[in-house]
Each structure stands twice: as structure tokens, then as C-alpha cells.
Amino acid sequence: MKRRSREADAKAIAHHYDVSNEFYALFLDPLMVYTCAYYRDPDGKLEQAQRDKLDLVCRKLELQPGETLLDVGCGWGSLSIWAAQHYGVRAHGVTLSQAQAVYAAERIRKEGLEDRCRVEHLDYRDLPASARYQKIAAVGVIEHVGIPNYPAFFGGVRARLEDGGLYLNHGIVHEFHWTRTSQTEFLYRHVFPNGDLAGLSQTLTEIERAGFEIVDVEGLRLHYARTCRQWVERLRERADEARAVAGERTYRTWLLYLTCSVVAFEDGSIGLYQVLSRKHGDPAVGRAPRTREHLYEREA
Ligand SMILES: C[S@@+](CC[C@H](N)C(=O)[O-])C[C@H]1O[C@@H](n2cnc3c(N)ncnc32)[C@H](O)[C@@H]1O
């Protein structure tokens, strides 16, 4: 088990994200989504697949105009902005990366969304205890939390949800019999200091233990393999610019980490699950959709 502190977490996030916004812009889609895309077309393009992923998350959360959404670990603000723009929610994103928060604030201003979308440079542990939201998403954050901190993390999410509120946890897990390898040592040392993966069953247990009903679980492993493959292709196409922005060492390290990720998602040693859960305690839950059909309509 790794020793963790807020300072170590902040340093680890800075190590990964302060490589610069320009560097990530070279290989991410224009919305700067830095998590698994959703390929409705298995040969589809990254840009469309990331928009479809954002819709998938918003639809799973059944977002309605005027609702409040907390986007824990919001990255460059893609989900917060999308949800405010297309679903009319009041979105609040928090990220531990200063560079991401500055970038997101600028995008929110340019899109004219300041009245209903806000991104803060804030550790989720510093959210006010009194803050309450109708919906909460944590997309690609659990990997940074640390397994010993799962009870506090899921408990904190639950405390900030209104009764009956939905929580979507989107994260990487390792397969049940996984053990550490030189590949994972490389990742923890050079790419994700403080990274920590659990198995799916352990994650579900901790979510249940925190007081949620699990509503839906979906595996998106092969979607993440394709996402990483497309990131690799895009980064290689912009190799000269990447070297100029971040240096040879970072360029090669990121290329290797993304390539290892393609292999790991393809061979199944790691996976990606979206887990939708509901805080107990609202009788209106009886109106919840009985099927998944609402997720797949073309127009929101
Ligand atoms: C892989 S990125 C995902 C970003 C975004 N959700 C997306 O889908 O593009 C992980 C995010 O978690 C954030 N994060 C990690 N630990 C955090 C913490 N303690 N408090 C707030 N944000 C945190 C990072 O700053 C980063 O924005």
C-alpha cells in the first residue's frame, strides 16, 4: 500500500497534468476529454466517440435542465461544459490541476456559460461539507484516489448527493488475478505516481458499503483500447511538436505509456467500467427508466 498525503497527491497530479495543456491538445480530441471514448461505430473517429461518451454519461445520470451536477476530477472541463450546454444543468467541476482549471475557465467564458458552469482548482476533499448536488460524476478519478481511501471517497460523494441522487463512477480496474509487473512499475514511477487500481468487485463492494444501490454496470474495455490507440496515432503524427512542447523524454514516456495501455486493454489485464449507483432514500425512484433505451436515442 502506498503512503498518501494531500501534498503527494497534488505533486503526482502536477507531474502528470502540468506537462502542459499544449502537449495534451496535440493528441486529445478538441473537447480535451482524457478518458475512454464510446465508439457506437467500432471504426469510428475519436472526436465523435468522445461526444458520444459525454452524452452517454449525461443520459445515464438522467440529467434534466436546472439540476445540479458535481463533476469530480473534471480535467479540462469537458463534461461540465457539455452538460451545461446540452442538458441545461448547473455544473460544478473540480480538478487538482491548476493548468486544467485555468484552461476550463477560459473555455466556459468563451462559450458564455458562466451563469451555469464553474470549474475550480480544488481538492475534492475540500468541497464544503454542506454542498449538495442532485447528480455526481467521477470520470477517470478513482485511479488517483488510492484503495485505502475508497471508503472516504465514496462516503464523501454520498454525503454530497441528495437522497435518491445518481452517482456515475467511470474508472479503470485490473482483472481479478492481476499482479504488479515491470510495466506497471514503469507507469507508477514515470507516469502516474500515486496511481492505484482495484478490481471491479472490490470497487462495487466499496460503493455498496458506502450506502449506494448499484443500478447499472457497463464494461467498456475495448472502447478504451481503441481510444488509447487513436491517442498514440495522433501523438505520433505530431511528434515534432510534442518534442518541442514537452521534450524528447516526456514524448517517449507518454508514447510508451499509451502504447502499453493499448496492449493491456486489448489483452484484458485492465478494464474500464461505468458504474451507475443511487443514494437510497427517495420514493420518486419508482419513476426511473426500466430499460436502457433512453441511452441510445440520437438526439438528447
Ligand atoms: C484522467 S483525468 C480525467 C479528467 C476528466 N474527468 C475527463 O474525463 O477528461 C483525472 C482528473 O482527476 C483529477 N483529480 C485527481 N485527484 C483529484 C483530487 N484529489 N481532487 C480533485 N481532482 C482530482 C485530476 O486533476 C484530473 O483532472
The ligand as a Tripos MOL2 file, in Angstrom:
@<TRIPOS>MOLECULE
LIG
   27    29     1     0     0
SMALL
NO_CHARGES

@<TRIPOS>ATOM
      1 C1         -7.7800   11.1440  -16.1090 C.3       1 LIG1
      2 S1         -8.2440   12.7610  -15.6590 S.3       1 LIG1
      3 C2         -9.9530   12.7620  -16.1420 C.3       1 LIG1
      4 C3        -10.4630   14.1360  -16.4340 C.3       1 LIG1
      5 C4        -11.8900   14.2330  -16.9220 C.3       1 LIG1
      6 N1        -12.8290   13.6840  -15.9820 N.3       1 LIG1
      7 C5        -12.0610   13.6220  -18.3020 C.2       1 LIG1
      8 O1        -12.8360   12.6690  -18.4430 O.co2     1 LIG1
      9 O2        -11.4230   14.1130  -19.2300 O.co2     1 LIG1
     10 C6         -8.2890   12.7200  -13.8650 C.3       1 LIG1
     11 C7         -8.7100   14.0170  -13.1980 C.3       1 LIG1
     12 O3         -8.8540   13.7970  -11.7750 O.3       1 LIG1
     13 C8         -8.3850   14.9410  -11.1100 C.3       1 LIG1
     14 N2         -8.0870   14.6260   -9.7100 N.ar      1 LIG1
     15 C9         -7.2940   13.6520   -9.2120 C.ar      1 LIG1
     16 N3         -7.2410   13.7320   -7.8630 N.ar      1 LIG1
     17 C10        -8.0360   14.7690   -7.5010 C.ar      1 LIG1
     18 C11        -8.3990   15.3660   -6.2590 C.ar      1 LIG1
     19 N4         -7.9040   14.9310   -5.1100 N.pl3     1 LIG1
     20 N5         -9.2620   16.4240   -6.2710 N.ar      1 LIG1
     21 C12        -9.7500   16.9020   -7.4380 C.ar      1 LIG1
     22 N6         -9.4350   16.3820   -8.6420 N.ar      1 LIG1
     23 C13        -8.5910   15.3370   -8.6810 C.ar      1 LIG1
     24 C14        -7.1820   15.3570  -11.9370 C.3       1 LIG1
     25 O4         -6.8110   16.6940  -11.6430 O.3       1 LIG1
     26 C15        -7.7550   15.1730  -13.3510 C.3       1 LIG1
     27 O5         -8.4740   16.3210  -13.7190 O.3       1 LIG1
@<TRIPOS>BOND
     1     1     2 1
     2     2     3 1
     3     2    10 1
     4     3     4 1
     5     4     5 1
     6     5     6 1
     7     5     7 1
     8     7     8 2
     9     7     9 1
    10    10    11 1
    11    11    12 1
    12    11    26 1
    13    12    13 1
    14    13    14 1
    15    13    24 1
    16    14    15 ar
    17    14    23 ar
    18    15    16 ar
    19    16    17 ar
    20    17    18 ar
    21    17    23 ar
    22    18    19 1
    23    18    20 ar
    24    20    21 ar
    25    21    22 ar
    26    22    23 ar
    27    24    25 1
    28    24    26 1
    29    26    27 1
@<TRIPOS>SUBSTRUCTURE
     1 LIG1         1 GROUP 0 **** ****
